[in-house]
Amino acid sequence: MKPQILTSSFGIGRTAALLCAALAVSSLGTHEARAADAPALKSCVIIDNDFDIDDMMAIPLVFGSEHVAALIQSEGYTLPEESAPAVDVLVNGTDGSSGSRTIPIIVGGRQEKGPDLSQWPWLSFFRSMLNQANGLLPAPLPPWKSTPDYPQKLADTVADCDSVSILVIGTYTSFINYFPLLQDKVDRIVIMGQPINDDSSTPGRESFNCKFDFAACQKAMTLLEGKPAFFIDVPRFEECRGATATAAHCYSPDYAMVAGDGKTPGLKEEGMPGRLRKALLNDISCQSFYPPADRTKPCTSKSTWEPAAVAAGLGGEMLLWDQSAAIFLVHPKAFALFYPKDNKSEGGKHYSPVLIDNSDAKTVEGLRALWTDLTNAAVSIR
Ligand SMILES: [Ca+2]
């Protein structure tokens, strides 16, 4: 009942630029390596997401390194019909400013009966925020129509692709329905979170994506058996939840990687990185999105992602979840299979960032630098 996790099927050929010790890469050689290896073959990526804030921060960076054939919106933090117009503005812009082509966005699957949302009291706030692409839109756009034949629609978008990599950063609700149509050309599936029964680093804690539609998650584990599936997670520390989430060793986003400071340039102001920058930094008024008891707390576009602003708002854990899975997709050398120190036989089921100088703080710094660099590469899309 476990997917096979391949460790040697790719890596060297797909990424020419190995990580330097500080992870801060100045030249990303992926395209050149791909072209030299197989100039006639078309490799494509599908991004299956539920457009939460970390999806928003993960999606653009894929465009700088890979040919994204389509996005598919699945029910999770947001609903597919509502997230589609919001993510459309992020990737395609309002004026076609994404460049040479329009990225297809498919309205994916919902559960027949959604779960009881009260177990995630913060979800409604995030849904309201992301329906307007965080700070990018002044108000939500009209929802798109549902697409009952989304598996075929998605398959059509990769008809001329020789191979397809799937990045799953949302629930498995759509995946279980389209994967059988695509599997013959799928070269890898990169998934945020740990597989079911992986107790090696966070015992008993399936990811939100798995828990939200657990039946689909279970089915996906069966579908992924023997397939090149790569599960990605970041180290989670109890002290990185809540008010102290700004500690240097927490695997969270930070303000500088977006806005820049003396050490990092931050995101560019044009193209897709520019739209992401606006989405994350624009001044907006959002207190009314909080649950009634919290409406005196400060709310800005940073309240969904910047640790201090999150702590001043609804609090909770805000880590580089989907961002890490996206970075793995384009830069797998930054990750290695995780093995617990005290029981190595339990490990090897998911990937975790390679520690720099045995320091979580330095590793987080490196991941953030890589995120900024890779996202800025999406100023022109492939
Ligand atoms: Ca997600």
Residues whose N, C-alpha, C, O or C-beta is under 5 A from the ligand:
A	BS01	CA	D50 D52 D55 I169 G170 D322
